[in-house]
Amino acid sequence: MVGFAAYCERHGLSDWNDVTPDTITDYLGERYEERVATATAARELISLRMFYRFGVEEKQLKTDVPKLVESPKLAKVLPHVLTEEEVSRLLAAPDKETPSGLRDAAMLELLYATGLRVSELVKLKKGEMDLEEGYLQVTGKGNKTRIVPIGKVACEAVKKYLSTRCEEPRMKEAFLTRLGKPMTRINFWMRIKKYAQEADIQKDISPHVLRHSFATHLIIHGADLRVVQEMLGHSSVVTTEKYTHVEYSHLKKLHKKFHPHG
């Protein structure tokens, strides 16, 4: 409960009634990335269920939200990813004729191009990007700084957005809301959900799904596991190895589809 409460606070959720099934699922996903034991994650969900059940019975909470979340089987869960075609549809969804559309397109392109955590993306400063050389510097978990390359498409999308943004010297963050405040993780998560719906993507999607897709697509196309580990900011290659399992699943599907004895 303490860990989940801290997670909600970090994501701007101050009311237990604002928690959704996706909030809990995303939290369990983070716990999975931290390689917690399945039993530990299951116990956390049980605690949440007991808390919400009591709250609903006492009429302090409106909905028994954890009841809608399946018990985790984290040891067997593979990262949820989009296909390359689905990513293309998602990246094309924002209306680039509007300031907010240009910003969202730049954020989506940058997220898929770099595999940043969404918390790293929304905190990114303009001065931490070199769009001419094509790289950015980001400080991630454990206060560790890493250099991540940016592709040409993402660089151009960010340049286009920044060129239309009114300069506010006090605002160093790269991505701002229409009110001129730094973009928040929750705000961006909601916008990704909106664009996924517009792009007719049926999968449950979050900013973390683009991070998973970035890593999986790199490995499918032959990237070295250690390089992907460095770009993702994983302290151990063991954490990155889960993407090789996704690649293996992908290869199995191809084999079954195209091999005469598949």
Secondary structure as GFF3:
##gff-version 3
##sequence-region A 1 262
A	DSSP	alpha_helix	2	10	.	.	.	ID=ss1
A	DSSP	three_ten_helix	16	18	.	.	.	ID=ss2
A	DSSP	alpha_helix	21	33	.	.	.	ID=ss3
A	DSSP	alpha_helix	38	57	.	.	.	ID=ss4
A	DSSP	three_ten_helix	65	68	.	.	.	ID=ss5
A	DSSP	three_ten_helix	74	76	.	.	.	ID=ss6
A	DSSP	alpha_helix	84	92	.	.	.	ID=ss7
A	DSSP	alpha_helix	99	114	.	.	.	ID=ss8
A	DSSP	alpha_helix	118	123	.	.	.	ID=ss9
A	DSSP	three_ten_helix	126	128	.	.	.	ID=ss10
A	DSSP	beta_strand	129	130	.	.	.	ID=ss11
A	DSSP	beta_strand	135	139	.	.	.	ID=ss12
A	DSSP	three_ten_helix	141	143	.	.	.	ID=ss13
A	DSSP	beta_strand	145	149	.	.	.	ID=ss14
A	DSSP	alpha_helix	152	164	.	.	.	ID=ss15
A	DSSP	alpha_helix	185	198	.	.	.	ID=ss16
A	DSSP	alpha_helix	207	220	.	.	.	ID=ss17
A	DSSP	alpha_helix	225	232	.	.	.	ID=ss18
A	DSSP	alpha_helix	237	240	.	.	.	ID=ss19
A	DSSP	alpha_helix	242	258	.	.	.	ID=ss20
###
